[in-house]
Amino acid sequence: MKKAVTIAWVLLALCALLATTDARSGRGRGGGRRRALADRSWRSSRPRNYIHDIVLPWSQWKPWWSHRWARDRAGWWTGPNVCETKEGDPQALPDGEGFMLKIKECGSGEDGSYRCTYRADDFQQKYTATVTYRCCAGYARQQGKPGCPLKVAELKNLLDTARGLGLSEFVSYAGKAKLEGALTGMNNFTVFAPTDGAFQSIPTRVITDFDSPSKRATQRGDTPALTLDQLKDTLLSHVVSGWLTANNIRDEEILRTLGPGEIRTTAYSNKKIVNANCVKVVLSDQLASNGVIHVVDGILPNTKKSVLEIISQDSRFTTLKTALGQTDLPSVLDSDGQMTVFAPTDSAFDNVPQETLNRLLADRRCLKNLLLHHVIPHTICADAVTGKHRAVSMVGEDLKVERDSDDKIFVNTAQVIQGNVLGYNGVVHVIDNVLVPSKAQNIVDVLAASGASRLVELIEIAGLTDTLRSQDNITIFAPSDQAIEELPEETVKALTSNPGALAEVLQYHVVPQAAFAKDLKNGAMLPTLGSSNKLHISVKDWFFHTMVNVQCARVVKADQGGCNGVVHVINKVLAPPTQTLADVLEGNETFSILVKALRRADLITALQADGPLTIFAPTNEAFKRIADDTLDNLLENTEALIKVLKHHVVEDFLCCDSCFSRRGKFRQVFRRSPFSYSSHDGASVTSCDTFGTNGVIQVIDRVLRPPGIHFDN
């Protein structure tokens, strides 16, 4: 029995919830409301103060108490003089057809409106619709009263409002196109009305008589004329159904007009500059009794062509069309979306040296990067350029866009000679020079621009220029000019006199895969070109700075991209190792006592294994700091000796330059003082970064003591 009562109460509560849902969704409000249907997508931020409802198909039924509750919870938007705008799929609205689950979210917008979003699902397809309530033009809210009871102005219709704004040409042409009825009626419209000066591009006479071809020819004469249908389509392409105030204009929004065209709205500098089809809005929010007028300083251009079609049908872009045809970019420029294309003319390509142009056209990788550098993935109208700006092209490199004191627009060194050629998916600006990014250059050409011109000379001497130019997706760790200058003179002479040895050293700096900075992970081992040697990457974080080292050479300039790879400039020249750590120690008399100890502890083979390993190698002088009898006893005590020697080896690749960040054993063994690298035993590194094929040696001046082992060092 208790269970049945509980279920009954739950059902009653659900009925009450559904009833109030109907009240909030606006049913039963009666007449006296002006409504507008806007065929545009609302792209605002999520509204505040949400009320969440679930509207079920049977929610139109209301229990006897629901009307009282609905009155108690009715909002201001249910009162008089509130205009309603519906957008989206009608099926999602409460009165939509079909059996489906519907969810409603309502809240107040930043512009003072009240907005409800409906989402519906019939288990086959999802639907979304939005209903926005705001005060009708000429009315305002009054605290504590429903609707918008305050009459703030005696508004005129759209046509009379345009006449009052001095838009006489617009009014005149609207009369010729027989649009007076629409602009003075009860339906709400948003009109982007051109100034009188803008209509100078429109023929002054309109052909309305098509009965007599001879009369039509006589009427046209030598002056171009516009047919009535053409004029009507032109004007209707400036009109959008519904209310669209400046607060509601969204950047990169496509508005459907009453004519054949569309309007792309763009907003810049926090809506201080608003454009419609790249025509500037010079006066906004001129309210009328049946809509709103935004005055624009030009006729809105037709947007029926794509950016690709604009370029393809212009005889000035023959070379550009040829270049595009050798890549997969035509499909990009013909797709929906928004983009800005800086299109170089044939004369602009003539300014490029013929050898460079031929190389670009022959290398599709470089050519694609070159063309992408002329494309920005959003719309930038000429009016938006008011000073110095920075934009990022689709190849990922910066473009400097600037309007100078002579009102000329430049993109890097190229001047915009014609702007705002609008398509339905973006805008084209014609420029007089070609924009060449570093990523459109071969990686060998990038080296010189990155501060490694001396390396380019050595590559030429070694005969590797053509090899590197032909490689695809490579990485060069390029020693800077200063790094090469710091090499001993005899070393440079020996290398330059032996091109084969020089080539071996240079190839050790080349990785046969593209590795950008984000790909360089701590502990990574990268293969090198033409040998089995690998480069060890160490990444250490030091406060707000990250140090990246390759074979203990610091990367000082990263991600200098070319079309066939990437360059990272480093501060040292890398020498390819040929011996293991054990071989290096055995070949140096300075470490004879250490080698003797390693052999007695049977650890010498451990230093021949694959790494990476770091050994802190005490010199003979370091061992002589220990008393002779103590050292002899240590060498005879195999267990203690193994413990001491293992305390000098870390299974990691540790460089002098990156000892700020300490982890694991390294924290216990080593730390950095302001002037030197010092251990807890007072040991200092006297020689940094001696490489083997399986790790690195750091030479120290004292023997380190592990916990539990005591001797005076």
N, C-alpha and C positions, 0 to 999 in steps of 0.2 A: 504493500500500500504506500509506504514512504517513497519507494522508488517511483511509483506512478505519479505521486504529487510533485516530486522533484522534476520529473520530465515535463509535467504540465506547466510548472513555473518557468522552466527554461524556454518552452515554446512561447509562452506569453511574453517573456523578455525579448525573444527574437522578433516577435510581431511588433513590439514597441520600437525596437531598433529600426526595423524596416520602415515603419511609419514615419519616424523622424527622418530617415533617409530620403523618403519621398518629399518631405517638407523642404529639406535642404537642397534637393535637386531642382526645386523651383516649380513644382507642379501646382496648379490651382491658383496661380497668381493673377489670372484674368488678363483683360486687355490693357490698353493704355501704355504698352511698352513698345519701344522701337528696337528692332533687332537687325543685326547685320551679319552676313555670312562672309567670312574672309577665307579665300583659298590660298592660305600660306601656312607654313609650319612655324609654330612658336618654339623659339629656342632660347628660353630664359633660364635663369638659375632656379634651383628648387625653391618653391615658395615656403614661407614660414607659417607657423601655427596650423599644422595639419589636423584635419578631422578625417579619419579613415572609416569608410563605410564599405560594406559588402552588399551589393544590390542583386538580389536573386530574381529570377523571372516572374515569380508570383508576388513581387513586392508592391504591385499596384493595388492590391487589396489592403484596406486600412481598417483597423478595429475602431470602435466607437470613440475611444479616448484619444486617438492619434491627432485629431484636429486641434485639441487644446494644447497638447505638447508641441505640436508644430508651430503654433502661434507663439508659445513661450520661447522657442529656440530660433525663430526666424531672424535672419540677419538683415543688415541695411540693404543688401542687394535685392531683397524681395519687394522693396518699395517702389514708388513712382519715379519716372524720369531716369531709369537705369537702362542703359543700352547693353545688349547681349551680343557677344560674338562667338560663333561656333566654328570650330576648326577640326579637321581630321576626319575619322571614319564615323559616319552617322550610326553604324551598327553598335558602336560602343556606348552611345548615349542611353540614358534610362528608358527612353521611349523607343529605342531601336528594336527592330524586328529580330526574331529568333530566340532560341532557348540557349542561354549561355551564362557563365559566371562573370559578374562585373564587379570591379573594384573602383572605388571613387576616392580621390585625394583632393582636398580643398585647402586653400590658404590665401593669405593676403599677399599681393605682389608689391614690389618696391615702388611702383607708380601709383599706389592707392587703389588698384583694382582688386577684385576678388576672383580667384581663378580655381576652377574645378577640372581635374584631369580624370578621365574615365578610361579604364583598361578592361577589355573584355576578351574572353577566350571561349570559343565554341568547341574546343578540343581538336580543332583542325587548323584554325588560323587565329592570330591575335589581332586585336583592333585597339586603337587609341584615339581619343578625341579630347578636346579641351573646350570648355565654355568659360568665357571671361566676361565679368560684369564690371562696368564702369559708368560713371555719370555721363549722361548724354551731353552733347555740346551745349554750352550756355547754362548748365546747372551744376550745383556743387552740394556736397554733403553738409548736414547740420547735425551737430552733436546731439545724440539722444533720439533722433528721429529717423525713421526708415527712409530708404531711397535717397534721392537728391532733390530736396524741396526748394533749395535756394536758387533763384533765377539770377544769374550773374551778368547776363548780357542778352540783348535782343539780337539774335543772330539772323543773318540773311542766308539764302540758299547759296550753293557753290558758285553759280554763275554771277550773281550779284556781288558775292564776296570777291570774286576775281576782278570784277569791274571796279570795285572799290579799292583794290590793290594796284590799279593802273595797268592791269593786264589786258589792255584793249584788243591786242592782236589775237590773244587766245580766245577771248569772247567772240571776236569777229569770225574766226575760223570755226569755232564751235557752232556758230549759227549757220555757216555754209555747209557744215557736215551734218546739220540737223540733229544736234545733240542737246538742244536746249531742254527738251523734256526730261532727259536722263539727269541732267545736272541741276534741275530745279525740282525734282520729284522727291519722294519720301525715302528712297533707298539711300543708304550711306555709302559714300565713296571717298577714297583718298586720291587726290589729284596732284601729280607732279607737273605744275604749270610753268611753261617756259616764259621768260621775260619777252617784252616786245622786241628787243634787239635780236633775240635768238631766232625769231621768225623771218629774218632776212634771208635765211637759207631755203625758205619755202617759196615756191612760185606764187606770184600774186593772183593768178587767175586759176579758177577751178572749172574743169570741163564737166558739165552736167547733162549735155544733150548728145546722145549717141545715135539718134535717129538718122542723121545725115553725115556720112563720112566726109563729104566735101565741106560741110559746115564746120565739122570738127577740125579739119585741117586749116580752114580759114581762121577759126577761132584761136587755134594754137599759134599760128604765124611763126615768127622766128624765135619766139620766147617759149621756153619749156613750160608746160602746164601740168597740173596735177588732176587726176581723175577724182571724182567724188569719193569713190571707194578707197582710193589710196589716202586721201586726206582723212577720211574717217578712221581708217586703220592706224594712221600715224597718231591721231589724237587719242584714240582709245588705248594705244600702247603706253599712254601716260596716266592711265586710270586703273586703280586697284579697288576691288570690292572691300567694303568694311573700313574701319577706323585704323589708321596707322600714324600715331603721333611720334614725335622725335624720340621719346622714351622707349618706344616699342621697336625702333629701327635696330636691326641686328646686323653685325658685320657679316659679309659673305652670305646674305640671305637672298634667295630667288623668289620674287613675287610674280604671281600670274596676273596678267593684266586682262582687261576686257577686249584688247586687240590681239593681233597675232604675235606680238613681242612679249618678252619678259623683262623684268627690271631686277638687276643685281644691285643690292644696296651694300655699300662699304662705309665703314666708320673708322676714323683715325683720331688719335690724340684725345681719347676719352670723349668722343663724339663732337669735338670741336670742329672737325671737318667731316661732313657727310656727303656722299656721292650716290647718285642713282645712275647706273650705267656709265660711271666715270664722269658724269656731269654734276657740277657742284650745286648743292642745295644752299641758296643764298638767303632764304627766309623760310622758316619752318613754323608749323603749328598755327596756321591761320584758320581758325575754326569757323565752320558754317553750320547751318541748321541741319544739313544732311551730309556732313562729312568734314574733311580737313584738306587744306591746300598747303603744299610745300612748293615754293618758288625755286625753279632751277634756272641756271644761266645758259642753257642750250637745249636744243632738241635732242631727246634721248635717242641714241643710235640704235639701229636694228641689230639684233643679236642672234640672227638665224644661222650664222656661220661659226664653225669651230675655229680655234686658233690655227690648226693645221690648214684648214681651207683658206683662211686669210693669207697665210704665207704662200700656199700653192698657187693661188690665183693672182699673185702680185709679181709682175715681171722684174721687180728690183731684187728678188731673192733667188735667182737661178742657182748660184753656188750653194746657198743655204739649203735649197731643196735637194740638190745633189748629195750634200753631206748627210742630210736626214735620211735619204733613201738607202744609205749604207749602214744604217743602224736600225734598231727596233723602236726608235723614238716616235715615229709617226703615230703609232697607236696611242702613245701617251698624250700627244698633243691633240688627238681627236677624241679623247675620252671625256666624260663628264667630270665636273669638279671646278676648281679655280686655280689659276696660274697667271703669272706675268712672264712674258717672253720678250727679251731684248733681242730684236732681230737685226743682225748685221746685213747691210746691203751688199751687192756685188762689189761696189767700190770699196767697201770696208775690207772684204777679203783680198782685194788687190793690194792693200797696204801690207799684208802679211808676206814676208819673203817667200819666194816661190819654193825654195828648198824645204822650208818649214811647212808650208801648206801641203806640198806633196807627201811629206812624211806623215802629216796628220791624216790626210785622206787615205793613206795606205795602211794606217794602223787603226783599226776599228775601236780598240780599247781607248786610245788617246782621243780619237774623234768623238766618241760618245761622251767622255768627260768634258771635252771642250763644249759640246752643244748643251749639256746639262748645266754648265756654268752660266748659261744665258737664260735659265728658267728659275723662277722663284715660285714655290708652291702655294702662293696666295696672291690675291689681286692687289696691285699697287697702282692707283690712278695718279696721273700727273699732279693733280691738285694736292695730293697727300705729301708731296715733296716740298717742304717749306724751308729746309736748311740742310744740315748734314745728317745723314742717316746711315745705318748699317743694316744690310740684309744678308741672308745666308742662301746661297744658291742650292740647287738640288744635288750638286756634287759635294756640298758640305763646306765650301769656302766662302769667305766674306766678300760682299760687294759693297762698295762705298757709293751711295746715291746722294747727290747734292744738287741744290739749286743755287746758282751763284748770284752775284749782285746784278748781273745783266738779265736775270730771269731765265737763264739757260739751265737745262738739266743735264747732269753728267753722271754716267755710271762708270766708276773708275776713270779711265781716260777717254771713254767714248761719250760723244754728245748725242742726246736724244733729238733727232731731227724731225720726228713726227710721233706724237704721243696719242694714247687713248684710242687705238684701233681695237674696238671691242668685239669679242666673240661671245658665244653663249657659255663658254667654259674658261674665259679669262680675257686678258687684254694684251695687245702687242704694242711695244714701243720700238720704233725704228731707230737704229743707232748707226754711227758712221765709223765704227772701229770694232774689231773682234776682241772679245774678252778671253784671254788665255790664262787659265788657272794652272797652278803647279801640277795638278792631277792630270792635266792634258799634256804634260811633258814626260818624255822618257826619263826613267830613274837616273840615268847618267847625267842628263841636263839638270835634274833637281839638285844633284850634289853640289855644283858650283854655287847655286843660289842659296844653299843651306850652310855655307861657310866651310866647304870641304873642297875647294878648288885644287889644292895640292894633291889631294887624293885622285882627282880626275887626271892629273898629269901622270901619276904613277900607274893608273889603270891603262893609260895610253902606252906607256913604256912596256908594261907587261903584256900588251896585246889582248887585253880583255874587253875592250870597248864594245866590239860587235857582239861578243858573248853576252855581256850584261844587257845590251839593248834588246837582244832577242829573247831573253828570259821572260817568263810570265809569273806574276805574283811572287816576287822575291823581296827579301828584307836585307838592307845593307846597314850594318853598324859602322858608320863612317867616322874615322878619326878626324877631328877638326884640324884646321891649318896649324893651330898652335901645338896640337899634339904631335904632329909630324915634325914641326920645327924643333921640338924638344928632344927628338931622337939624336943620339950621337952622330956626328957627321960621318964617321967611318962606317956606321951601320947603314946609313942612307946610301953611301957610295957602293957598299958591298951589294945591296939589294938592287940598285939601279944598273949595276954592271952585270947582274945575273937575272935576266927576265923570268927564267923558270922559277927561281927561288922567290922572286918578288910576286909572281902570280900565285904561288902557294900561300904566301902570307896574306895577300889580298882576298883570296877565295875563302880564307878562314873568317873573314868579316861578312860573308854573304850567306844568308839562310835561304834555302830553296822553297820558301813559303812566305806568304804575307803575314807578318806579325805586328799588328798595331799595338800601341801602348796598352790598351785594354786587354790584349792577349798575353802580355808579359806577366806571368805569374811566378811567385816565389818558388824556387826549386825546379823550374822548368828547364829541360835540357833540349836545346834546339840543334838540329843537324846543320852542318855546314856544306858548302858547295865543293864537290870534288874530293872530299876526304871523309874519314870515319870519325874525326874529331867532332865534339859537340861543344856548344856554348852554354854555360850555366847562367841562369838568370836569378838574381837575388833582388827581392823587393822589401825594403824596410821603411816603416813609418816613423817619422821623427816629428812629433807635435803635429803641425798642420802641413807638413811637407813629406812627400813620399820620394824616397831615393830608389832609383832603379839602376842596377849594375849588371853588366854583361861581362863575365870573366873579370870582375872587379874593376871594370872601367865604367865610370858613371855616365849615364845618358843625360846630356845637357840640353838637347833639343830633340823632341820626339815628333813622330807622325808627320814628317815632311813627305807628303804623298806624291807619287808619280802614277802614270797610267798603268805601269806594269809592276808596281811595288811600292815600298815605303822605305824612307831613310830615317834612321835615328843617329844623331850626331853624338859621339862619345869623346871623352877627354884623354884617351890613351890609345896607342897602337897595340893591337892584340898580336901576340906571337903564338903560333900553334905549338902546343906541347908535343913532345915525341916520347917522353918517358913517364913511367908511373912514379908515384911519390917515393916508393922504395928505391927505385933506380936513381932518382934525383938525389936522395940522401946518401946513397952508397957512392955516388960519383963526386961527392964534395967532402974533402978532408975535414972541413969545419965541423962535420957531424959524425966523426969516427967513433966517439964514445957512445953517442946515441944509437948508431948502427950496431955497435957491439952489444949494447943492452937489448936492442930489439931481437938480435939473433939468439941471445941467451934465453930470452923469454918466448922464443919461437913466435914472434909477432911480425916478422919482416914480411911474411907472405900476406898478412892481413892488409898491408899497405900496397899490395899489388892487385887487390880485388877491385871490382867496380865500385865507384863512389856514389855520391860525392862524399869526400872526407876532408876534414881540416885537421892538420897536425901542428900543434904549437911546439916547434922544434928547438930544444935547448942546444946551444953551441957547446963546443968542448970547454970554453971558458966558463960557461954556466955550470957544467958538471964539476969543474975544479973549485968552485965556491964551496963545495961540500968537502968536509974533512976526508982524507985519504982512507982511513980505516972505516969510516961510515959509508963511503962510496963502495969500498970493497965488499963490506957486509951486505949492502943493498944489491950488488950484482950477484952475490952468492945466494941471496934469499929470493928464489924464483917467484914465490907467491906475492911478496911485497913488491918485487920489481914489476910484475905484470900489473899490479894495481896502480903503481906510479905511472907507468907508460900509458896505460889506457886513460889515465886522467889527462893526458896531453892530446887525446884524439877525440874529435867530435864528428858525429855522422851528419854533417851538414857542410855547406859551402860558405865559409865566413870570410868576408873581406875586411880589410882595415877600414875601408871607406864607409862601411855600413854597420859598424859595431855599436852604434847608438842603441839599436833595438836588440834586446837580449831575450833569448828564450831557452828553455831546457838547460842542458849542461852549460851552455855558453854563459848563462847568468851566474853559475857557480864558479866558473873558471876565469871569466874575463870581464873587465869593465873598462870604460874609457875615462881618463882624467882629462882636465882641460888641455894638457900639453902632450900626453902620450897615452898609449894603451897600456893599462896596468892591471895585473891580476891581484887577487887578494894576498898573494905572496910577495907583492912588490915587483913582479916581473914586468918588463917592458918589451914591446916589439921593436927589434932593432932593424928588421928588414921585412917589408910587406910583400905579400902576394907573389910567391914563387909557385908556378903552376906545374902540375903534372896532369897526365891524361885523366886521372881519377880524383883530382882534388887540388887543394892549395896548401902551401906551407907558409906559416907565419913564424919567423925566427924570433926567439925570446932569449933573454940574458940570464934567466934563473930557472931552476928546475922547480916545477910546481908540486906541492905536497897534497895528496888526497887526504880526506878525513881518516884518522886512525894511524897515519904514517907520520913519524916525527923525525926530522933531521934539520940541522942548521944549514940553510942554503945561502 
